[in-house]
Amino acid sequence: MLKESWSLVEEHQDKVAGYFYARMFLSHPDLRELFPVQMDVQRTRLLSAIVTAVQTLEDPERFDDYLRALGRDHRKFHVAPEHYEVVGGSLIEAMRAHAGEQWCIEYDQAWADAYAMIAARMLAGANADQNPPYWYGEVVQHERRSQDIAVFTVLPMQPLEYRAGQYLSLEATAYQPRLWRTYSPANAPRRDNTLEFHVRALGAGWVSSVLVRRLRVGDMIKMAAPMGSMTLDRRSTRDAVFVAGGTGLAPIKSLLEELTRYNRTRWVHVFFGARTREDLYDLAELNRLAARYPWLSVVTACSDDPTFAGERGDISEVVARYGPWNEHDFFVSGSGAMVRATLRKLAELQVPSVRIKYDSFNG
């Protein structure tokens, strides 16, 4: 019934989202200050998170993990238990308003029951988290690697525990308060607690452009609880393939750094793709690692640079030229389009999906 009723409004998601926020802010004006000033990107985020949760109902374990992590993450917004009821009521009203005459009381009840379960799991995750809702960190290094790519290092004011391959939400507090975007640290946890981030400014991206073009050494940023499951299984003895597109290299480098601390038996192949040579912004460091660790090999490719001496084409196509890969563990990180293309190619190459971990991002 949930999927059936969602199909009635799916084509009108923007209108549903607009009504949802309007209803919520009209009934509880105090909630407006929890959200960013610019709502254009935020508009669909909360709605899509709820819909994703509902769509995982058939996978209870994944459903539970996803919602508990979401609840922990939402602590950064200062969400209180009573806010969940407001959100649920506004959601159902928004869907009812745009579904037309086919909406019925049974749909109301199905969404109310599902949302109650969602809220309970999120609250359980939030309540079980002993960490602060977010960490403050000082930018101690900032380097522009190209016109639209920056690499910067942050020192948290208190230790922040995470696993290599996970991602964090960042807020550039002084420039775009209450606007968060997710980025993966490019290093495994270190003794000095510093985290390195790789960011590309995407068009007029509210956060990415700030992090690349305006952030300075000495600025403070906020970092929320780590999320994501693209982590290493130390029990695996299979060789590994890392496929990175653009700044999707960040979590791949984090995983590589962890491997340098213990790996002696697994061959590791890194495929790093970008549009032009300039976009291979961290190639020198990758080559340094490959020279130091005999188990590591690096293949680079450009999709739109006729002067590039290495491989040409989309990185998913380049991966297919090597192999065979059906006995390897895969880790894929990059834009949504790059990840989807790579997953399709790996399916054609008969790589079992259970051996593929991936991290798709748009910022």
C-alpha positions as CSV (number, residue, x, y, z in Angstrom):
1,M,0.0,0.0,0.0
2,L,2.9,2.3,0.7
3,K,4.4,1.9,-2.8
4,E,1.0,2.0,-4.4
5,S,0.1,5.3,-2.7
6,W,3.5,6.8,-3.4
7,S,2.9,6.1,-7.1
8,L,0.0,8.6,-7.0
9,V,2.3,11.5,-6.1
10,E,5.7,10.4,-7.4
11,E,5.4,12.7,-10.5
12,H,4.6,15.7,-8.3
13,Q,7.5,15.3,-5.8
14,D,8.5,19.0,-6.0
15,K,4.9,20.1,-5.2
16,V,4.6,17.6,-2.4
17,A,7.9,18.8,-0.9
18,G,6.8,22.5,-1.2
19,Y,3.5,21.7,0.5
20,F,5.2,19.6,3.1
21,Y,7.5,22.4,4.2
22,A,4.9,25.1,4.0
23,R,2.5,23.1,6.2
24,M,5.3,22.3,8.7
25,F,6.5,25.9,9.0
26,L,3.0,27.4,9.2
27,S,2.0,25.1,12.0
28,H,5.3,25.3,13.8
29,P,7.2,28.5,12.8
30,D,10.0,27.7,15.3
31,L,11.1,24.8,13.0
32,R,12.2,27.2,10.3
33,E,15.4,28.1,12.1
34,L,16.5,24.5,12.0
35,F,16.7,24.7,8.2
36,P,19.1,26.6,5.9
37,V,18.2,30.0,4.5
38,Q,18.3,28.6,0.9
39,M,15.8,25.8,0.7
40,D,16.1,25.0,-3.1
41,V,18.4,21.9,-2.5
42,Q,17.0,21.1,0.9
43,R,13.5,21.0,-0.5
44,T,13.6,17.4,-1.6
45,R,16.2,16.0,0.8
46,L,14.1,15.2,3.8
47,L,11.3,13.9,1.7
48,S,13.6,11.6,-0.3
49,A,15.2,10.3,2.9
50,I,11.8,9.3,4.2
51,V,10.8,7.7,0.9
52,T,14.1,5.8,0.8
53,A,13.4,4.5,4.3
54,V,9.9,3.3,3.3
55,Q,11.4,1.6,0.2
56,T,13.7,-0.5,2.4
57,L,10.9,-1.9,4.5
58,E,11.3,-5.2,2.8
59,D,14.9,-5.5,4.0
60,P,14.6,-5.3,7.8
61,E,18.3,-5.4,8.6
62,R,19.2,-2.7,6.1
63,F,16.1,-0.7,7.1
64,D,17.2,-0.7,10.8
65,D,20.8,0.2,10.1
66,Y,19.8,3.0,7.7
67,L,17.3,4.6,10.1
68,R,19.5,4.4,13.2
69,A,22.3,6.1,11.3
70,L,19.8,8.7,9.9
71,G,18.7,9.4,13.5
72,R,22.2,9.8,14.7
73,D,23.0,12.1,11.7
74,H,19.9,14.3,12.4
75,R,21.1,15.2,15.8
76,K,23.2,17.9,14.0
77,F,19.9,19.7,13.2
78,H,18.9,19.8,16.9
79,V,15.9,17.6,16.2
80,A,13.8,16.9,19.3
81,P,11.4,14.0,19.7
82,E,8.3,16.2,19.3
83,H,9.5,17.3,15.9
84,Y,9.1,13.8,14.5
85,E,5.3,14.0,15.0
86,V,5.1,17.3,13.2
87,V,7.1,16.0,10.3
88,G,4.9,12.8,10.0
89,G,1.7,14.8,10.0
90,S,2.9,17.3,7.4
91,L,4.1,14.5,5.2
92,I,0.8,12.7,5.1
93,E,-1.1,15.9,4.6
94,A,1.2,16.8,1.6
95,M,0.7,13.5,0.0
96,R,-3.1,13.5,0.5
97,A,-3.3,17.0,-1.0
98,H,-1.6,15.9,-4.2
99,A,-2.8,12.4,-4.7
100,G,-6.3,13.2,-5.8
101,E,-9.4,11.3,-5.3
102,Q,-7.7,7.9,-5.3
103,W,-6.2,8.6,-1.8
104,C,-8.1,6.7,0.9
105,I,-8.1,6.3,4.6
106,E,-6.2,3.0,4.3
107,Y,-3.3,4.9,2.8
108,D,-3.4,7.4,5.7
109,Q,-3.1,4.5,8.1
110,A,-0.4,2.7,6.2
111,W,1.8,5.8,6.1
112,A,1.1,6.7,9.7
113,D,2.1,3.1,10.8
114,A,5.2,3.1,8.7
115,Y,6.3,6.6,9.8
116,A,5.8,5.7,13.4
117,M,8.2,2.8,12.9
118,I,10.6,5.1,11.1
119,A,10.6,7.7,13.8
120,A,11.0,5.0,16.5
121,R,14.1,3.6,14.8
122,M,15.6,7.1,14.2
123,L,15.0,8.1,17.8
124,A,16.6,4.9,19.0
125,G,19.7,5.6,17.0
126,A,19.9,9.2,18.2
127,N,19.4,8.2,21.9
128,A,22.0,5.5,21.7
129,D,24.7,7.8,20.4
130,Q,27.0,9.0,23.1
131,N,28.9,11.4,20.8
132,P,28.2,15.1,20.4
133,P,25.7,16.0,17.7
134,Y,28.6,17.5,15.7
135,W,32.3,18.3,16.1
136,Y,34.0,21.7,15.5
137,G,37.2,21.6,13.5
138,E,39.8,24.2,12.5
139,V,41.1,24.3,8.9
140,V,44.8,24.0,9.3
141,Q,45.7,23.7,5.6
142,H,44.0,24.6,2.4
143,E,45.4,24.1,-1.1
144,R,43.8,24.7,-4.5
145,R,44.8,21.9,-6.8
146,S,42.9,23.2,-9.9
147,Q,40.4,25.9,-10.8
148,D,37.6,24.0,-9.1
149,I,39.3,21.4,-6.8
150,A,40.7,22.0,-3.3
151,V,42.3,19.8,-0.8
152,F,42.1,20.9,2.8
153,T,42.9,19.5,6.3
154,V,40.8,19.9,9.4
155,L,41.8,19.4,13.0
156,P,38.8,18.5,15.2
157,M,38.6,20.2,18.6
158,Q,38.0,16.7,20.1
159,P,38.7,13.2,18.8
160,L,36.3,12.1,16.0
161,E,36.1,8.3,15.5
162,Y,35.4,7.0,12.1
163,R,36.4,4.2,9.7
164,A,38.3,4.5,6.5
165,G,35.8,4.7,3.6
166,Q,33.0,6.4,5.6
167,Y,31.8,10.0,5.0
168,L,30.8,13.0,7.2
169,S,28.4,15.9,6.7
170,L,30.2,19.3,6.7
171,E,28.9,22.7,7.4
172,A,30.9,25.9,6.5
173,T,29.5,27.7,9.6
174,A,30.7,31.2,8.8
175,Y,29.6,31.1,5.2
176,Q,26.5,28.8,4.9
177,P,25.0,28.1,8.3
178,R,22.7,25.1,8.6
179,L,23.6,23.9,5.1
180,W,25.3,20.5,5.2
181,R,26.9,18.3,2.5
182,T,28.6,14.9,2.7
183,Y,32.3,14.4,2.0
184,S,34.6,11.5,2.7
185,P,37.9,11.9,4.5
186,A,40.8,11.1,2.3
187,N,42.8,9.5,5.1
188,A,42.4,6.7,7.6
189,P,42.2,7.7,11.2
190,R,45.5,9.2,12.3
191,R,47.2,9.8,15.7
192,D,47.0,13.6,15.2
193,N,43.2,13.3,14.5
194,T,43.4,15.4,11.4
195,L,41.1,14.8,8.4
196,E,41.8,15.6,4.8
197,F,39.0,16.4,2.4
198,H,38.9,16.7,-1.4
199,V,36.2,18.9,-2.8
200,R,35.2,20.0,-6.3
201,A,33.1,23.1,-6.7
202,L,30.0,22.1,-8.7
203,G,28.5,25.0,-10.5
204,A,26.8,27.3,-8.0
205,G,27.0,24.7,-5.3
206,W,26.2,26.5,-2.1
207,V,28.6,24.4,0.0
208,S,31.2,23.0,-2.5
209,S,32.0,26.5,-3.9
210,V,32.5,27.9,-0.4
211,L,34.8,25.0,0.6
212,V,36.9,25.4,-2.6
213,R,37.0,29.2,-3.1
214,R,36.3,30.9,0.2
215,L,37.5,28.6,3.0
216,R,40.7,29.8,4.7
217,V,43.2,28.5,7.2
218,G,41.9,29.3,10.6
219,D,38.2,29.0,9.7
220,M,36.0,26.7,11.7
221,I,33.7,24.1,10.2
222,K,31.2,21.6,11.8
223,M,31.4,17.9,11.1
224,A,28.6,15.5,11.9
225,A,28.6,11.8,12.8
226,P,30.3,9.4,10.3
227,M,28.1,7.3,8.1
228,G,28.5,4.8,5.3
229,S,29.6,1.2,4.9
230,M,32.2,1.3,2.2
231,T,34.8,-0.1,4.6
232,L,37.4,-2.8,4.4
233,D,36.8,-6.4,5.6
234,R,40.1,-7.4,7.1
235,R,39.0,-11.1,6.9
236,S,38.9,-11.0,3.1
237,T,41.9,-12.5,1.3
238,R,40.7,-11.6,-2.2
239,D,42.6,-9.1,-4.2
240,A,40.9,-5.7,-4.5
241,V,40.1,-3.2,-7.2
242,F,39.4,0.5,-6.4
243,V,37.6,2.6,-9.0
244,A,37.6,6.3,-8.5
245,G,36.1,9.2,-10.5
246,G,37.3,12.7,-9.8
247,T,37.2,13.7,-6.1
248,G,35.7,10.2,-5.5
249,L,39.3,9.4,-5.0
250,A,39.0,10.7,-1.4
251,P,37.5,7.5,0.3
252,I,39.7,5.3,-2.0
253,K,42.8,7.0,-0.6
254,S,41.4,6.5,2.9
255,L,41.1,2.8,2.3
256,L,44.5,2.6,0.7
257,E,46.1,4.3,3.7
258,E,44.5,1.7,6.0
259,L,45.8,-1.1,3.8
260,T,49.4,0.3,4.0
261,R,49.2,-0.4,7.7
262,Y,48.6,-4.2,7.5
263,N,48.4,-5.5,4.0
264,R,51.1,-8.0,2.9
265,T,49.1,-10.5,0.8
266,R,46.5,-8.8,-1.3
267,W,47.2,-7.2,-4.7
268,V,45.4,-3.9,-5.0
269,H,44.6,-2.2,-8.4
270,V,43.5,1.5,-8.5
271,F,41.7,2.9,-11.5
272,F,41.5,6.7,-11.3
273,G,39.5,8.5,-14.0
274,A,38.8,12.1,-14.8
275,R,37.8,14.3,-17.7
276,T,41.2,16.0,-18.2
277,R,44.7,15.7,-17.0
278,E,44.2,18.7,-14.7
279,D,41.4,16.8,-12.9
280,L,43.8,14.0,-11.9
281,Y,44.7,16.3,-9.1
282,D,46.3,13.8,-6.7
283,L,48.1,11.6,-9.2
284,A,51.6,12.4,-7.8
285,E,50.6,11.1,-4.4
286,L,49.1,7.9,-5.9
287,N,52.2,7.3,-7.9
288,R,54.3,7.8,-4.7
289,L,52.2,5.1,-2.9
290,A,52.5,2.7,-5.9
291,A,56.3,3.2,-5.9
292,R,56.5,2.4,-2.2
293,Y,54.2,-0.6,-2.0
294,P,54.8,-3.4,-4.5
295,W,51.3,-4.8,-4.0
296,L,49.7,-1.6,-5.4
297,S,49.2,-0.7,-9.1
298,V,47.7,2.5,-10.5
299,V,46.0,3.0,-13.9
300,T,44.8,6.5,-14.9
301,A,42.4,7.6,-17.6
302,C,41.0,10.7,-19.1
303,S,37.7,10.8,-21.0
304,D,38.1,14.2,-22.7
305,D,41.8,15.0,-23.1
306,P,43.4,14.1,-26.4
307,T,46.8,15.1,-25.1
308,F,46.8,12.6,-22.2
309,A,49.3,9.9,-22.6
310,G,47.6,7.3,-20.5
311,E,44.3,5.4,-21.0
312,R,41.4,7.1,-22.8
313,G,37.7,6.8,-22.2
314,D,35.3,6.5,-19.3
315,I,36.9,4.7,-16.3
316,S,34.3,2.0,-16.3
317,E,35.4,1.1,-19.9
318,V,39.0,1.2,-18.9
319,V,38.4,-1.2,-16.0
320,A,36.9,-3.7,-18.5
321,R,40.0,-3.7,-20.6
322,Y,41.9,-5.3,-17.7
323,G,41.0,-8.3,-15.6
324,P,39.5,-10.8,-15.3
325,W,37.9,-9.5,-12.1
326,N,35.3,-12.0,-11.0
327,E,37.4,-13.1,-8.0
328,H,38.1,-9.6,-6.7
329,D,36.6,-7.2,-4.1
330,F,35.5,-3.9,-5.7
331,F,35.2,-0.4,-4.2
332,V,33.7,2.2,-6.4
333,S,33.5,6.0,-5.7
334,G,32.5,9.0,-7.8
335,S,29.5,10.8,-9.2
336,G,26.2,9.1,-9.5
337,A,26.6,8.7,-13.2
338,M,30.1,7.3,-12.9
339,V,29.1,4.8,-10.2
340,R,26.0,3.6,-12.2
341,A,28.1,3.1,-15.3
342,T,30.7,1.1,-13.4
343,L,28.1,-1.1,-11.7
344,R,26.6,-1.9,-15.1
345,K,30.0,-2.8,-16.5
346,L,30.8,-5.0,-13.5
347,A,27.5,-6.8,-13.9
348,E,28.4,-7.5,-17.6
349,L,31.8,-8.8,-16.4
350,Q,30.0,-11.1,-14.0
351,V,31.4,-9.6,-10.8
352,P,29.1,-10.8,-7.9
353,S,27.3,-7.8,-6.5
354,V,28.0,-9.0,-3.0
355,R,31.7,-8.2,-3.6
356,I,31.0,-4.6,-4.7
357,K,30.9,-1.7,-2.3
358,Y,30.2,1.8,-3.6
359,D,29.8,5.5,-2.6
360,S,27.9,7.7,-4.9
361,F,27.8,11.5,-4.4
362,N,26.6,14.6,-6.1
363,G,28.6,17.3,-4.2
